[in-house]
């Protein structure tokens, strides 16, 4: 058994729904580790996939479900736990009396505040829009700016390339048939839109590993580069591209807005993406977006139905619409229209919106955790009182 680390150990976990939570966790954990904390990832699914690619963010990456027998001893030996929107590991740490810290990029849309978030010693919420949620604001709540890797706007000499980003394309239960249907629907539309010809073959589609395996089997030699990428490589691809089309997850949207290149949005995969896209449309930041309601009669008003039913209804819509030829034709036409549009004004508006959200949240959160837990650069005492 390896000797116990002399540095304070902070357990790290992320809600395994798409890439967003895991990416934000990486950004913060990388700063914590560089400051001298011993960072240990606990998790499964798409979050574990991302953590396993992040040797500079975590000293240890452990595959774990909350009920696994090795989880309780890991929590018991740690100084505390940092959660990026994960509830289950946070609840286990709270039950053992460990200090828990939570960051949340979706506070603005929650009907109810999860109990582990309310009980955390610090609950950082990422700014996106004035909160219209009825969830209770607690004394531990602190607002922060975008939780993204700080980068300067992309210089104008980008290469002529298109990046299609589907995100992790996976749920906490793992890859589902709706994920594969969504990925295939998007790729068919891209191929039909003439994007390969317009970008002279420089088209890359990014998604989680399971979705990429499915697409490679279903679309051999399609001409589009199909790949998964560690987060730093994905950022480099975004920065070098002329245009990005992305699923409306908040993390990638803000990353691309920071770069200042035209960013267009694919239809949503879940309820949070549906809400994000709707707000971006209302703010003039998602020009010409294709949405499922354009091809479905009587599409449900998702925010008027109980929260547990929202994403299942949206995923049912994906299953119904994704195989319809007329829907693919409409989607391909919407891609063509956006690719033929000068996106300079849109990119400037998106970048201004990003700047309005405040200072970088990853640096704010990491700085506070380093101050609380110490490390080689800040002393080796246990966590201070929050």
N, C-alpha and C positions, 0 to 999 in steps of 0.2 A: 504494500500500500504506500503511495507516495507521501512524503512528509507534508504536513499541513502548511499552507502558504503563510508567510509572515505578514503579508499585506492584507488589508481588510477585504473580505470576500463579499461581493454584491451579486446576488442572483439576478438574472435578467430574463424576462419573458415577453412574448408578444402574441396578441390575438392572431391565430392562424387563418386569416381571411384575406386572401390576396397578398400582394407584396407590401402594401403601405405600412402596416404596423411594424413588420420586421425591418424594413428599410430605416424607419425612424429610430428603432431601437439600435441598429448598427451605428448610426451616426453618433448617438449619445454614448454608447458603450465604447466606441473607439476613443473618445475623449477621456472617459473614465480610466480606461486601461493605460493610456499614455500618461495620465497623472499619477499612476501607481496603484490603482485599485485592482484587485483580482476579480475579474469578471467571468461569471459562469452562466452560460445559457441553458435554460430548461425549456423544452418544448417539443412540438411534433408538427407534422404536416408541412405546409409551405413555409411557415416561420422557421422550422428546423432546416429546410432546404437552403434558405437564405443565410442563416447563421453559419452553416457548415462551409459557406463560401467566404467567410469573414474572419480569416486567421488573425487579422490585426485588431479585431474588435473584442474577441473573447479568448481568455486563457483556456477555457474548456467549453465544449459544445456537447451537451448531453441530450440524447433523445429520451423524452419522458412524456408520459400521460399523467394527469394529476393523481390518478389512483395507483401509480406504480410504487412498489415498496421502497425504492431507493430515494424517492422524492422527500419524504419526511426527514431522513437524516441529513440530506443536503440542506434543507431549510434550517434545521437545528444548528448546523455548523456555520451558517452564514451570518454576517453582520446585519443584513437586511435584504430587501427585494425591491427591484425596480420593474414595474410593469408598463408596457406600452399597450394599454387597452385590454389586457388579459384579466379575466375575473377569477378564474379557478385557482391558479397558483397564488394569486394575491390573497384569496380567501384562506388558503392553507397556511400561508405565512402569518396572517393576522391571527389565526387560531393558535399558532405557537407563540404569539406575543412578539413577533418580529416587527421592526419598523418597515412599513410599506410605503412606497412612493409611486404614483401613477401619473402618466401623461396620456392625454386623450385629445385626438383631433376631431372627434365627432360630438363633443359636448353640446354644440349648438343645435343638434337635431334630436336629442334624447328626450323622450317623454318622461322617463324615470331615471334617476341616478342609481347605477348599480351599487349595492351595499358596500363592496370592497373599495369602491372609489370614494364613497362618502367617509369611510373609516380610515383612509390613508392619511399619513402625516402631512403629505403635500399632494395636491391634485392640480397638475398643470393642464390648462386647457388652451388649445391652439386657436388663435383668432381666425375666423373666416367670415362671419357676418354677425351682425347684432343678434344675440341669442333670442330666439322665439320659443325656446323649449320651456316646458313647465317644470322641468327637473329642478329640484331645490338647489340653490347656491349655498355652499357650506363655507365655514370659516377657513378651511384648508385650501380654498381655490385660488389659483394664481393664473392670470392670463399671460400667454407668451405669443411671440410672433411665429412665422413659419418654421416648422421643424424640418429643415432641408439642409443639404450641404451648401454652405455659402460659396457662390461662384459669381464671377463678374459676367455681365451680359456678353453673349456670343459676338465676336467680331463679324463684320459683314462678309468676310471672305469664306463663308461656309461652302462645302462642296455640294454639288447638286444631288441631293439624296433625300429620300423619304423614309421615315421610321414610323412603323405601326406598332403601338404598344398596347397589349392586352392585359398587362399586369400579371399577377400570379395565376389568374384564371382558375381558382380553386377555392373551395369552402373549408370550414373547419372539419367537416366530415371527409375531406379528401376530394379528389376530382369526381365530378358528377357528369352525367350525360349532357346536362344543359351547358356545362362548361365547354365540352367538345362541340356541341351544336353551335354555340356562340362563336367559338374560334373559327369553325368551318364557314359560318355565315360571313364573318368579316373577311376571311381570305378570298372567298368566292367573289365578294363585292369588289375587293381590291383588284383582282385579276380582270374582272369585267369592266372596271372603270378606265382602263388604259393607263394606269399609273406606271406600269413597267416601261411602256414606251415613252411616257413623258419624262421619266427619271432615268432613262437609258439603262435600265436594269439595276439601278442603285436603290433597291427597296429592301428593307429589313423588317421582319416581324419578330417582336419580342413577346415571350410568354413564359409561364412556368414549364418545368421540364415535362410534366405529363401531357400538357396541351401540345407542346412541340413534337413529342413522339407521335401523338395522334395525327397532327397535321402532316408530318413528313410521310406517314404511311398513306394518308388519304390523298395527298397532293404531291406525288413524286415528280421531281424535275419541273416544278411550277415556275421557276425563275426568280421567286422571292427567297431571300436568305431567311431561313427559319431558325431561330436560336433562342436560348436562354442566356442571360448574362449576369455576372455579378454587378452589384449596384454601381460601383465606380465606372465599369465599362459601359453600362447603360447610360450613365450621365454623359460620358464622352460621345456616345452615339447621338444623343439628343443635341448636344452642343454643336456637333459637326453637321447636322442635317439642315436642309433648307426648310423642311416642313415636318411637323409631327402630327399624327393622328393618334389619340390615346383614349382608352376607356376612361370615363370621368371619375377616376379615383383622385382624392384630394392631393396626395403627395406628388404624383407625377405632374398634375396640373400646375401646382405651385413651382415645382422644379423648372418646368418649361417656361412658365411666366417669368421666372427669374432670368432665364437665358435671353428673353426678348425676341424669340423667333415665333412665327405664326403657329399657333397651336389650335387644332381642331379636335372635336370630340366624337367618339364612337358612341353607339347606344349603351345604356347602362346594363350592368350585370346583376345589380342588387339594389335594395332600397336606398342605401346611403348614396350610391352613385346616381340614382334617380334624383334625389334631393339636391345633390351637388350640381348636377347638370341643369336642373331647373333654375337654381339661383344664378348660375353662370349665364344662362340665357336671359334671365330678367335683368342682369347687370350689363348686358351687351358684350359679354366675353366669350360667347360660344356661338358664333355666327353660323347659321345654316345647318344646325345639328339635326341629324336623323334620329327620331325617337320611335319607340314601338307603337305609340298611340297613333302615328301617321298611317299605320297599316292594319290597325285593329279597331273594329267597331266596339264601342262601349268599353274602352280601356278604363280600368278602375281608378278612382281617385285615391291613390295609395295612402295619402296622409289622413284620410277620413276613416280608415279601417284599423282594427287593433294591430299594434306593432308586430306581434309574432307572425301575422298573416301577410305582411307586406312583401318581404323578399320572396316567399314561396309563390305568391301571385305573379310577381314579376318574372320569376324563373319559369313559371308555367307559360307566360306570354312568350318567352324566348323559345321554349320548346315548340309552341304552335307556329310562330312566325318564321323561325329560322329555316324551315323547309319549304316555305312558300316562294315560288319563282317571282311573283310580282313584288314581294318584299325585297328580294335580292336586287331586282331591277331598280326599284326606288332608291335603295341604299347606294348602289353603284352610281346612279345619276347624281345623288347628293355629293358623293366623293368627287365626281367629275366637275361639278359646279364649284366646289370649294378649291380644288386644285387649279382652276382657271382664274381664280380671284387673286388680286394683289392683297396680300395679308399684312402689309406694312403698318397700316393704321390700327388694325386689330392687335398686332404684336405690341405696339406702343401702349395701347390701352391695357392689355394684359400685364405688361411690366409695371405700369403705374399702379395697378391694383395690388400687385405683389408688394410693392414698396410701401403701400398704405397700411399693411398689416403689422408693421413694427419690426423691432430687432430680431435677429435670428434666434429661434426658440431652442434649437439643439444646444447652442452655446450657453444660453441662459440656464437650461435644466442641468446640463453637465456641470457648469460652474457651481451651482447650488449643491448638487450631490457631492462634488469633490470637497466643498467646504464642510458638509455634514459628516462625511465618512473619512475624510483625511486620505492618506496614501503616502507614498514615498516622498512626494513633493509638499504635502500639507500636514505631515505628522501622522503617526500611526495609532492615534487614539481611536476608540470606538466612535460610533455616530453621535454627534451632538444632538441635543433636543431640538426638534423642529417646531 
